[in-house]
Amino acid sequence: MSRKNQYPRPQFVRSQWKNLNGTWEFAFDDADRGIEEKWYETGKHLDREIQVPFVYQCELSGINDQTPHDIVWYKKRFSVEKPEEGKELLLHFEAVDYEAVVYVNGQQAGKHTGGYTPFAVNMTPYLVEGEQEITVRVYDSHTDELIPRGKQFWDGDSRSIWYTNSTGIWQTVWLEWVPKKRLEGVRVTSLYDQGKVQMQCEGTGVCQGDCLHYQIRLKDKVLAEGSQVWLRDTLNFSVDIINGRIFNTNYHEPGISWTPEHPVLLDVELEVRKENGQTTDRVQSYFGFRKVHTEHGMVYLNNRPYYQKLVLDQGYWPQGLLTAPDDEALVKDIEIAKAMGFNGCRKHQKVEEARFLYWADKLGFLVWGECAAATMYDRKAVNRTLKDWSEIMERDYNHPCIVTWVPVNESWGVPDIQRDKQQQSFSETMYHYLHAVDNTRLVISNDGWNMTVTDICAIHNYSHGQKDEAEKYEEYKEMLATTENLITQPPTCWDIYAKGYSHQGAPVLLTEFGGIGFKVSEQKGWGYSSVNSAEEFLEDYRRIMDAVYASKGLWGYCYTQLTDVEQEINGLVTYERKPKCDLEEIKKINDRYHRNRIG
């Protein structure tokens, strides 16, 4: 499952594409001379090499230099088949951190701002005879506090909760040959209670008389098939996939509904056809038929109470930092979590690559999607964050694994939200904006504390103490015991709700806790408590989970965390994904509690 062979956008697949990962020329530009000296011109060489898609700060890039360099350049030469008549050649970047300017054969062809979302450049007008040349200039200020950087540290060696910075191309670069008359995008929305799906399709180059042909399949069985005529460049129609089909009259699991236990995926084939029936574009996609909502103080999945057992996942790897070494690494993280009895993860301060979400869809793993935060509040940071979120939802809308959006974490970027009306307005705006664009998922206004309007009351509490601190542990159990205690006994100096807001019956989940520190080698690091052996590790995990499971107010949790990350040694497995204890024993602790009653 090498990065060379795996389609980078599994929700929207075409057959004609080419991967450009591998060796590129590379250069640092600390003096910012590149534009003046026209490094983007054809024939000019850069003085280093780098392995794309790995950032220069990591080992897999071949450079492994953690020194801050705000401006870097990339260059790639290759031969490529020119698009035939009626087609175009697109150059895709899945993610470049942070500001990218793209040149094709010496001419500026496009640019993008945002470190976690994809963009594309139409190469067709810039193609030349013979070899093609791509040049990319990236600017990533290490001192700009208004960039949504998440856990990336801005000051030398990583420390505390901050990790090594990432600059430049960190996800796949690839080419795609597309028809001028084509499908530009598709959103599939489950109308679960009606037994239907809503299809919203965007076209490019389509005209009246053209049609969109669709087919929805469950494995080899066709559930629905038909055509819609393009009257403009947007089609919006519903498709019945349940009613009138005897074999689907019960579509709860394990029928055609998607759940972590039964991750059923329905395949979609879409074709753009001319009036004469000729197919100009064909796209393969998929979706999961599912519904998420809250009721009676509980999260429901497919109209049934569903207790979420999540694990915090930072999405870092020792050799690749933000970039997984390969597809196997993405799969392994999900399989390790499921092997311990978790049914999902909260991706923390990172937008994970689309292939992780594909595997979460396929293997059955809930995901809470989170965006990297800026460190300060400012109009520029607000606008950058809104832009990021619009692109995140555009890319990830169809993934059934994502059940919750987390736009703000622990008041990052909104440090005065407890009393500041403007920062509270930002939190509320993000809540309503995400729901306005996507009403299929839950939204948390500020994960941890100082919440405003929110679908889940998400509380962080690391005050369980060491195993010999009995009084502190009893206080911890008391704080978790009931809904009232959870809301009125905050573990920090910040209130659970910001001033002017209160609990309105939202489900209460403990969304960060634990973080047991256990050093299994000679690395230095820290955790929220500490143990010295695998036996003590299991004992302390059981102690903490006893308090969680004894609560009559909690309806789910997210344990900190899946893996060690650099100086944090509070993972359930090491940074290299080696178990710190018998994972089956962790699973036994997690599995002993099943809560599906209505509160």
Secondary structure, 3 states (H helix, E strand, C coil): CCCCCCCCCCCCECCCEEECCEEEEEEECCCCCCCCCCCCCCCCCCCEEEEECCCCCCHHHCCCCCCCCCEEEEEEEECCCCCCCCEEEEEEECCEECEEEEEECCEEEEEEECCCCCEEEECHHHCCCCCEEEEEEEECCCCCCCCCCCCECCCCCCCCCCECCCCEECCCEEEEEEECCEEEEEEEEEEHHHCEEEEEEEEECCCCCCEEEEEEEECCEEEEEEEEECCCCEEEEEEECCCCCHHHCCCCCCCCEECCCCECCEEEEEEEECCCCCEEEEEEEEECECCEEEECCEEEECCEECCEEEEEECCCECCCECCCCCHHHHHHHHHHHHHCCCCEEEECCCCCCHHHHHHHHHHCCEEEEECCCCCCCCHHHHHHHHHHHHHHHHHHCCCCCEEEEECCECCCCCCCCCCCHHHHHHHHHHHHHHHHHCCCCEECCCEECCECCCCCEEEECCCCCCCCCHHHHHHHHHHHCCHHHHHHCCCCCCCCECCCCCCCCCCEEEEECECEEECCCCCCCECCEEECCHHHHHHHHHHHHHHHHHCCCEEEEEEECCECECCECCCCECCCCCECCCHHHHHHHHHCCCCCCCC
